[in-house]
């Protein structure tokens, strides 16, 4: 099991935000990685559309 996980949404122009939902729900229930200091999400000025929706989902559903 990894000690840390980084999800990089930078430069993601969007698409279908539902694609990441299974991953987000899995991370939510994975107590080994769903902890502050272990789960990180990167966004930037070019993170757009559904990628921003996924970032918001991750913020609300996990301890990222």
N, C-alpha and C positions, 0 to 999 in steps of 0.2 A: 504494500500500500504506500502511495506517495505521502511525503510529509507535508507538501504544499501543492496547491493547484492554482494556476493562473489562467483565467479565461480572457483572451485578448479580443476585444470588440473594436479596437481602433481601426480606422479606415474601412469599416463595414458600412456599406451603403444601404443595407436593409434587405428586404425580401419578405419572407414568410416567418413571422415571429413565432408561429406555432411549432416550427422545427425544433427549437431549443427547449420547449416545454418538458418533454420527457427527461432531458438532462437536468433541468432545474429541479424537477420533482425528485429525481434520484439523489441529487446533491443535498436537497433539503432533509432527506431521511438518513443520510450517511453521516453519523455522528463523528466518525473519525476525521473527516475533512471539513465538515460544516461547522467550523469554529473560527472565531476572530483570530487573525494571524496565520491561518492556514489556507483560506479560500480568498482569492483576489480576483477582481474584475477590472480590466483596463478599458477606459474609454478615452476619446479624444474629440477634437473639433470636427473630425470627419466621421464620427459615429452617428449614423442617421437612422431615421425611420424605425423599422422593426428592431434593429439592433439596440436602439435606445429603449424600446419597450422591453427587450430581454434584459438589459442592464437594470431597469426598474424592477422587473420581476425578481431578479437575483437579489437585489437590495431588500426587497420586501419578504422574500421567501427563505432567505438564507442569512448566515452571519458573515457574508462576504464584505 
